[in-house]
Amino acid sequence: MTLTTTLEAQLQANTARATFTALRCKECGENYEPKAVHVCEFCFGPLEVVYDYDAIRQQVSRETIAAGPHSIWRYRAFLPVATDNYIDVGTGMTPLVQANRLARRLGLKKLYIKNDAVNMPTLSFKDRVVSVALSRARELGFTTVSCASTGNLANSTAAIAAHAGLDCCVFIPADLEAGKVLGTVIYSPTVMAVKGNYDQVNRLCSEVANTHGWGFVNINLRPYYSEGSKTLGYEVAEQLGWELPDHVVAPLASGSLFTKIHKGFSEFVKVGLVDDKPVRFSGAQAEGCSPIAQAFREDRDFITPVKPNTIAKSIAIGNPADGVYALDLARKTNGNIESVTDAEIIEGIKLLAETEGIFTETAGGTTVAVLKKLVEAGKIGSDETTVVYITGNGLKTQEAIQGYVGEPLTIEPKLESFEQAMERARTLDRLEWQQVLV
């Protein structure tokens, strides 16, 4: 059989059958049918999708993946959808940017930014998880979908539901950033602004899900939804030339994204797409909502819930569902979990923008600030190939940096006015550099 014939056979197999078989409790191992259920009825542990990796190995190769769609669906065999009727809105395959200027500033040699600030359609990594969740929701017969959100998830759920023709009702905290509210209502869902923090919103949504029978992407559809984050691992491995990095730095909210990137790497190893190697995992939290970082610092194996108080609202989850699994991953891979102040988050946003031309929201500012903190503490080696995950766009959280960045120089439409303004700007630059040197 020729290489071309083999590739055609694998592509055909990839469209012929589902590769997931059940849901399984991460704690007690009890199996469930792959329906809209997310918690074990025996031990209340979270459920995860179970795959037939022998079937995946027969369906995929580096060549079949490269020949697939330029989206997360090139990895369809690794995702929990039963048919080819998935929702593809161009999500995924975001740039892996070699961040040379930021690397030099920090003293690193091999630094990459995985830039989901330009993910489609709503400029955050949540488009990945929602594309998978709504594809599965449609297979399970749901006609109304919903979510509890700190902003980005509401944007994604509303947008992708609109594309798929599904009814949508989303729940957000009432004090959410204006850009994220606007980025949801534009798609004409029903939006419920709840007077409370995310954890209160989430509790309400659990009641609504049980009462109304809707498909909540991060509640009863959570096992499928969370699998979308694995694609951030797949893409990095593929974009690095089918190799794994040495170190990953990613934001921590519920902890799911962090653990699913690791699962993505592990699955590629399991089916022979990449060689196995140790990858260190380090997590980033805002000091005003850092329950996982606190547990890591105090060497605890449990999470104490906190009340969020930070500008980084997109990762402000005070009672993280997957926090203990994120703790375990950081420890077993010799990684770290750190937190930074709101002031450091703002500086992280500015640092990434002025070195690499990437405008990230507060979650990305948190991640860059933690990267800087870990490098300065000697916890990331200068020779490590390090990948930093930027999960959202700065246009969504402009309020966070207002008053902390420069203002335009207003001039008359005359050359003399321009020259005077340029001289003032140069003087200010010299003063800033002198302050840095001091």
C-alpha positions in Angstrom: 0.0 0.0 0.0 1.4 3.4 -1.0 1.8 6.3 1.4 -1.0 8.2 -0.4 -3.4 5.2 -0.1 -2.5 4.8 3.6 -3.3 8.4 4.2 -6.6 8.2 2.3 -7.6 5.1 4.4 -6.7 6.9 7.7 -8.7 10.0 6.7 -11.7 7.8 5.8 -11.4 5.9 9.1 -11.2 9.2 11.0 -14.7 10.2 9.7 -16.2 6.8 10.2 -16.4 6.2 14.0 -16.4 7.7 17.4 -13.4 6.9 19.6 -14.9 7.7 23.0 -16.7 4.9 24.9 -17.9 6.1 28.3 -17.5 8.6 31.2 -15.5 7.5 34.2 -15.2 8.9 37.7 -11.7 10.3 38.3 -11.9 9.3 42.0 -13.6 5.8 42.2 -13.4 4.6 38.6 -17.2 4.1 38.2 -18.2 4.1 34.5 -21.2 5.9 33.0 -22.9 6.2 29.6 -21.6 9.2 27.7 -24.7 11.4 28.4 -25.2 14.8 30.1 -23.8 13.9 33.5 -20.7 15.3 35.2 -20.6 14.0 38.8 -20.3 10.5 40.2 -23.5 9.4 42.0 -21.4 7.2 44.4 -18.5 9.4 45.5 -19.4 12.8 43.9 -16.1 12.8 42.0 -15.8 14.5 38.5 -16.4 12.4 35.4 -14.0 12.3 32.5 -14.3 11.0 28.9 -12.9 7.5 28.3 -11.2 6.8 24.8 -10.2 3.8 22.8 -6.6 4.7 22.2 -6.1 1.6 20.0 -8.8 2.9 17.7 -7.2 6.4 17.7 -3.8 5.0 16.9 -5.3 3.3 13.8 -7.0 6.5 12.6 -4.4 9.2 13.1 -0.8 10.0 12.0 1.1 13.2 11.7 0.1 13.3 8.0 -3.7 12.8 8.6 -3.6 15.6 11.2 -1.7 18.0 8.9 -4.3 17.2 6.2 -7.2 18.0 8.4 -9.1 21.3 8.9 -7.1 24.4 10.0 -9.0 24.3 13.3 -9.3 22.2 16.5 -11.2 19.6 14.4 -7.9 18.3 12.8 -7.8 16.5 16.2 -11.3 15.1 15.9 -10.3 11.6 16.8 -9.2 12.8 20.3 -12.4 14.7 21.0 -15.8 13.5 22.3 -18.0 13.9 19.3 -19.8 10.9 17.8 -20.4 12.2 14.3 -18.9 14.5 11.7 -21.6 17.0 12.3 -19.4 19.1 14.6 -19.5 22.9 14.9 -16.5 24.4 13.1 -16.2 28.2 13.4 -12.4 28.2 12.7 -11.5 27.8 16.3 -7.9 26.9 17.1 -4.5 26.7 15.3 -3.6 30.1 16.9 0.0 31.3 16.5 2.9 29.9 18.6 5.0 33.1 18.7 8.7 32.8 19.3 9.0 35.6 21.9 12.7 36.7 21.4 12.4 40.2 22.7 10.5 39.2 25.9 13.0 36.3 26.3 15.9 38.7 26.2 14.2 41.0 28.7 13.8 38.1 31.1 17.1 36.3 30.4 15.6 33.2 28.6 16.8 31.6 25.4 13.7 29.7 24.1 10.4 31.3 25.0 7.2 30.9 23.1 3.8 32.5 23.5 0.7 30.4 22.6 -1.5 33.3 21.6 -5.2 32.5 22.0 -5.9 36.2 22.3 -6.6 35.9 18.5 -8.7 32.7 18.7 -11.9 32.7 16.7 -14.6 33.7 17.0 -14.5 35.6 20.3 -10.7 36.1 21.0 -10.2 33.6 23.9 -9.4 30.0 24.5 -13.0 29.4 25.6 -13.9 29.1 21.9 -12.2 25.7 22.0 -14.1 24.2 24.9 -17.5 25.7 23.7 -17.1 24.3 20.2 -16.6 20.8 21.6 -19.4 21.2 24.3 -22.0 22.5 21.9 -21.1 19.9 19.2 -21.8 17.2 21.9 -24.9 19.1 23.2 -26.4 19.0 19.7 -25.7 15.3 19.5 -27.4 14.7 22.8 -30.5 16.6 21.6 -30.2 19.9 23.6 -31.9 22.9 21.9 -31.1 25.4 24.7 -27.5 25.9 25.9 -26.2 27.9 28.8 -23.2 28.6 31.0 -22.0 30.2 34.2 -19.3 32.7 33.2 -16.8 35.3 34.2 -17.1 36.7 30.7 -15.1 34.9 28.1 -17.2 31.7 28.3 -20.4 33.8 27.9 -18.9 35.4 24.8 -18.1 32.0 23.3 -21.3 30.3 24.3 -23.5 33.1 22.8 -21.5 33.4 19.6 -21.2 29.7 18.8 -24.8 29.0 19.8 -25.9 31.7 17.4 -23.9 30.1 14.6 -25.4 26.7 15.4 -28.9 27.9 15.7 -29.3 27.0 19.4 -31.3 29.0 21.9 -28.9 30.5 24.5 -29.2 31.9 28.1 -26.0 32.8 29.9 -25.3 33.8 33.5 -22.6 36.3 34.5 -21.7 38.3 37.6 -23.3 41.7 37.6 -20.0 43.6 38.0 -18.4 42.2 34.8 -16.2 44.3 32.5 -18.2 46.3 30.0 -16.3 44.8 27.0 -17.2 41.3 28.0 -20.9 42.2 28.6 -21.1 43.8 25.2 -19.2 40.9 23.6 -22.0 38.7 24.8 -25.2 40.7 24.2 -24.3 41.4 20.6 -25.2 37.8 19.8 -28.7 38.3 21.3 -28.8 35.6 23.9 -30.8 36.0 27.1 -28.2 37.4 29.7 -28.7 37.0 33.4 -26.5 39.4 35.4 -26.4 38.0 38.9 -25.7 40.1 42.0 -22.8 37.9 43.3 -19.4 36.5 42.5 -18.7 33.6 40.1 -19.1 30.9 42.7 -22.6 32.2 43.5 -23.5 32.3 39.8 -22.3 28.8 39.4 -24.5 27.5 42.3 -27.5 29.2 40.8 -26.8 27.6 37.4 -26.6 24.1 38.9 -30.2 24.7 40.2 -31.3 25.9 36.8 -29.7 23.0 35.0 -31.5 20.5 37.2 -34.9 22.3 36.9 -35.0 23.3 33.2 -33.0 20.5 31.6 -30.8 22.8 29.6 -27.3 22.0 28.4 -24.9 23.9 30.6 -21.5 23.7 29.0 -19.5 23.9 32.3 -22.0 21.9 34.4 -23.9 18.9 33.0 -21.8 19.0 29.8 -18.5 19.7 31.6 -16.8 16.3 30.8 -17.0 17.1 27.1 -16.4 20.9 27.4 -13.2 20.4 29.3 -11.8 18.1 26.6 -11.6 21.1 24.3 -8.6 22.5 26.3 -6.5 19.5 25.2 -6.2 21.1 21.8 -3.9 23.7 23.3 -1.5 20.8 24.1 -1.9 19.2 20.7 -1.2 22.4 18.8 1.9 23.3 20.7 3.4 19.9 20.1 2.6 20.1 16.4 3.9 23.7 16.1 7.1 22.8 17.9 7.8 20.2 15.1 6.1 17.3 16.9 8.1 17.8 20.1 7.1 18.6 23.6 8.4 21.8 25.5 10.4 21.6 28.7 8.2 24.0 30.7 4.6 25.3 30.5 3.3 28.4 32.3 -0.5 28.7 32.2 -3.2 30.6 34.1 -5.2 28.8 36.8 -9.0 29.4 37.3 -10.8 26.1 37.9 -7.6 24.3 37.2 -9.1 22.4 34.2 -7.1 24.1 31.4 -3.9 23.4 33.2 -4.5 19.6 33.6 -6.0 19.2 30.1 -2.9 20.7 28.4 -1.0 17.9 30.2 -3.6 15.3 29.1 -3.1 16.5 25.5 0.6 16.0 25.7 0.1 12.5 27.3 -2.3 11.4 24.6 0.0 12.3 21.8 2.7 10.3 23.5 0.3 7.4 24.1 -0.5 7.0 20.4 3.0 7.6 19.2 2.8 11.1 17.7 5.5 12.5 19.9 8.3 11.2 22.0 7.9 11.2 25.7 9.8 13.6 27.9 9.4 15.4 31.3 7.4 18.6 31.0 7.3 20.9 34.0 3.9 22.6 34.6 3.7 26.0 36.4 0.5 27.8 37.2 -0.4 31.5 37.6 -3.0 33.1 39.9 -3.9 36.6 41.0 -3.1 37.2 44.6 -6.7 38.4 45.2 -8.0 35.0 44.2 -5.3 32.4 44.7 -6.7 29.4 46.5 -4.5 27.0 44.5 -1.3 29.0 44.9 -2.0 29.3 48.7 -2.4 25.5 49.0 0.8 25.0 47.0 2.8 27.5 49.1 1.5 25.9 52.3 2.1 22.3 51.1 -1.5 21.4 51.5 -3.4 18.7 49.5 -6.7 20.5 49.8 -8.1 23.8 48.6 -9.6 26.4 51.0 -12.1 28.5 49.1 -11.6 32.3 49.1 -13.7 35.3 48.2 -12.3 36.9 44.9 -11.0 40.4 45.0 -8.8 41.1 41.9 -8.9 42.8 38.5 -8.3 39.4 36.9 -11.9 38.5 36.9 -11.7 35.9 34.2 -9.7 33.6 36.5 -11.3 34.7 39.8 -12.8 31.4 40.9 -12.7 31.1 44.6 -13.6 27.4 44.8 -11.8 25.8 41.9 -13.3 22.5 40.8 -10.0 21.0 39.6 -7.8 22.7 42.0 -6.5 19.6 43.7 -5.6 18.1 40.3 -3.7 21.2 39.3 -1.8 21.0 42.6 -0.9 17.4 42.0 0.3 18.1 38.5 2.5 21.0 39.4 4.1 18.9 42.2 4.6 15.7 40.2 6.2 17.6 37.3 8.5 19.7 39.5 6.7 22.8 38.6 5.4 25.7 40.7 2.2 27.7 41.3 2.6 31.4 42.1 0.4 34.4 42.6 1.0 38.1 41.7 -0.6 41.4 42.8 -2.9 43.4 40.6 -0.1 46.0 40.1 2.1 43.2 38.8 -0.7 42.0 36.5 -0.9 45.4 34.9 2.9 45.4 34.5 2.6 42.0 32.9 0.1 43.2 30.4 2.3 46.1 29.5 5.5 44.0 29.3 4.0 41.6 26.8 2.5 44.4 24.7 5.7 46.5 24.5 8.0 43.5 23.8 5.9 41.2 21.5 3.0 43.4 20.3 0.4 41.2 22.0 -2.4 42.9 24.0 -3.7 40.4 26.5 -6.4 40.6 29.1 -5.8 40.4 32.9 -5.4 36.6 32.9 -2.6 36.9 30.4 -1.0 39.7 32.5 -1.2 37.3 35.4 0.6 34.6 33.5 3.4 36.9 32.2 3.9 38.4 35.6 4.2 34.9 37.2 6.6 33.9 34.4 8.8 36.9 35.3 8.6 36.1 39.0 9.6 32.5 38.4 12.5 33.4 36.2 13.8 35.9 38.7 13.5 33.3 41.5 15.6 30.8 39.4 12.6 28.5 39.0 12.7 28.5 35.2 16.1 27.6 33.6 17.4 29.9 30.9 17.9 26.9 28.5 14.4 25.4 29.0 12.0 25.6 26.0 9.2 27.4 27.8 5.7 27.9 26.5 3.4 30.6 28.0 -0.3 30.3 27.4 -2.1 33.6 26.7 -5.8 32.9 26.9 -7.7 36.1 26.1 -7.6 39.5 24.4 -6.9 42.8 26.1 -9.7 44.6 24.2 -12.0 42.8 26.7 -10.5 44.3 29.9 -9.5 47.8 28.9 -10.7 49.2 32.3 -7.9 47.3 34.0 -5.1 49.4 32.4 -6.8 52.8 32.1 -4.7 55.3 33.9 -1.6 53.1 33.8 -0.5 53.7 30.2 0.5 56.7 28.2 -1.8 59.3 26.7 -1.7 60.8 23.2 0.3 64.0 22.7 -2.2 66.6 21.4 -0.6 69.0 18.9 -1.5 71.8 16.5 -1.4 70.9 12.7 2.0 72.6 12.5 5.6 71.3 12.2 6.8 73.5 15.1 4.1 72.0 17.4 5.1 68.5 16.4 8.8 69.1 17.1 8.1 70.5 20.5 5.9 67.5 21.4 8.6 65.1 20.2 11.2 66.8 22.4 8.9 66.5 25.4 8.3 62.8 24.6 12.1 62.2 24.4 12.6 63.9 27.7 10.0 61.8 29.4 11.6 58.6 27.9 15.0 59.7 29.3 13.5 60.3 32.8 11.8 56.9 32.7 15.0 55.1 31.8 16.9 57.0 34.6 14.3 55.8 37.1 14.7 52.2 35.9 18.5 52.5 36.2 18.2 53.9 39.7 
